[in-house]
Amino acid sequence: VQLQASGGGRVQAGGSLRLSCAASGRTFSRYVMGWFRQAPGNEREFVAAISRSGGRTYYADSVKGRFTISRDNAENTVYLQMNSLKPEDTAVYCCSVALSFGTSQSLYDYWGQGTLVTVSS
């Protein structure tokens, strides 16, 4: 599986961005999809996950109520709608796939190239 994230950019605090992650292959719907982020000097952290059908989602407390994860299995794409952005959301965001639903990075494989989100105050 190859993953390519896009949609990052620079935005002012309070603004919105929508990230996309396109996956190669014909087995996209078999995978749980997750978004993770890594800020400068920090370790990579979990942001959100979505089940194979899209019927179940889970968010990190830091983004709950502001971010929404969704997926389009026909387009092999997972999205992350980010609203009310804060400077502390600044990070490289990437997506990954898993066979089991969860937040632990150990569940995820095939890390794609990320996209940089910069939120200015």
ABEGO torsion letter per residue (X at the ends): XBBBBBGBEBBBBGBBBBBBBBBBEAAAAABBBBBBBBBBGBBBBBABBBBAAGABBBBBAAABGABBBBBBAAAGBBBBBBBGBBAAABBBBBBBBBABBEABAAABBGBBBBBBBBBBX
